[in-house]
Structures are given as structure tokens and as C-alpha cells.
Amino acid sequence: MMLSICIVSGLTAQTTQITIRALAKDAKFIGTGIGGAYIVVKDHYTQEVLAKGYTSGASGNTDVIVKNPRVRHAHLSDEETAKFIATLDIDEPTLLDIEAIAPIKRKHAAIRSSTQIWAIPGKDILGDGIILEIPGFIVDILSPTTHQVIAADSDSLIIRTNLVLMCGCTVQEGGVWDAKNYDVVATIWKEGVEIAKVDLIKTAEDNVFEVQIPVKEPGNYEIAVTAFDNKVYNTGVDRISFVVK
């Protein structure tokens, strides 16, 4: 048997769509409510940017994403779930570098995650699409404020911190994201020398942890608040400096 081979010249680019999502580790999708994930799609070999933009939409169904057992081929997302659709015009299989930076509006907390896939002309990647996991916490020190000047005779200083998942999901006592699983610790330096390390305690307010410490000695201080998840090993950090006079 002889094979007949048809040689086609001047191949025409085909529109190919790829759905891309960013999923917070141990939590939900990163969407409009937290500012979205910034997505960049490049040709791996030329590094040409083929598509870029932000994920938009809702964070998804909590039961489906984090509570229910996962079944093969079942979707984590629905039509409302945050995504970015890259529309490519390609005329041959193309190796892509896909990158997500999220949450893009929280620069000090944003994490970069990436993967590679082959895009095949005319073969759309739909449904859940490409899911990039974004580990971590968003940690925001609320008090003291950056470069705040505090009187040296103050009885105490309140270190107050807001902590949420990378999708903005709420941290509560006994909640889906249970505060008891998280170690939230403040390390304090004076003139570059570590002087104390203290645990922050969850308050009655969602996401908020705090502790009071004495402040007597004048000088330049720095605080780093770290968050650590003892079950899935998520981490997050915020740092500020203040002055005691």
C-alpha cells in the first residue's frame, strides 16, 4: 500500500483559545474581588508575548474547591469562576511559557507561578483550563504604621495584623480557614538587633491577630510578622519600621 501525502504550503494561522486560572493554595480562585492574577503567555523559544491580561470573575464554589472529595474529570470551576482566556493565532504546535503573578494588587504579597504547555493550532483548552497554584498568605501589618513615631513612655504598643488567603478568603476561629492552624508571630528588631519574638492572638474580628508589647527604649525599630500554616505549609510575611522617641 502506498501512502498519499498532501503537501500544503503557506499554512494559515488558526485561532486557539487557552483558559488560564490562578488558584490560591488550600483555598479558592483568584479573581476580581482581590484584584486578579496577572497572566503572561509567551512563545518559549522566541520569548514573544502572545497574550497578557488579568483573571476576572468570582472565586468559585467553596464546597467544590476545598470541601468535597475530588473526582477525576470533575470541574473545579464554573462559568462565573475567575479566568483569563488567551486567544492565540498560531500555525504550528507552539511551546508556551505561562506565568501568573497574584494577587497582583498586593505587591508585597504577590507570588509568581509558572508552567509550560504545548498549544496545538485549533485545539482550544477549555473547562478548568490551565490552573496555576499560588501559595502563601496576604499579611498586612495594621499597627504600628510605617515610620510611626511612638513616645518612649508608652505603656504598650499594639501589633495588629490582618491575615487572609491569597484569594482573600476569610480566616476565622473554627472556620473553613481556621485560625488555630496558623502560627502568627512578630519578630522585633531595635537598631538591627533582634530583641523579641512574640505570638499574635486571633481577635474576635475576622482575619485580625494582635498582641501588646512594652515600648520604653528610644531608637529605630523594625517588625516582621510571619504567618505559617501547620497543615499545608503556607507562608506569608509583612515588615514595617517605626521610631520610638
MOTA-V929450 format. One record per helix or strand of 2 or more residues. SS is the DSSP state (H for helix, E for strand). FROM is the first residue (numbers start at 1). TO is the last residue. If there is no record, write none. Layout:
[[SS	FROM	TO] [SS	FROM	TO]]
This chain:
[[E	14	24] [H	32	34] [E	38	43] [E	49	54] [H	62	67] [E	83	90] [E	94	102] [E	111	119] [E	125	134] [E	137	143] [E	149	150] [E	157	165] [E	171	172] [E	177	178] [H	179	181] [E	182	190] [E	193	199] [E	201	202] [E	208	213] [E	219	229] [E	235	244]]
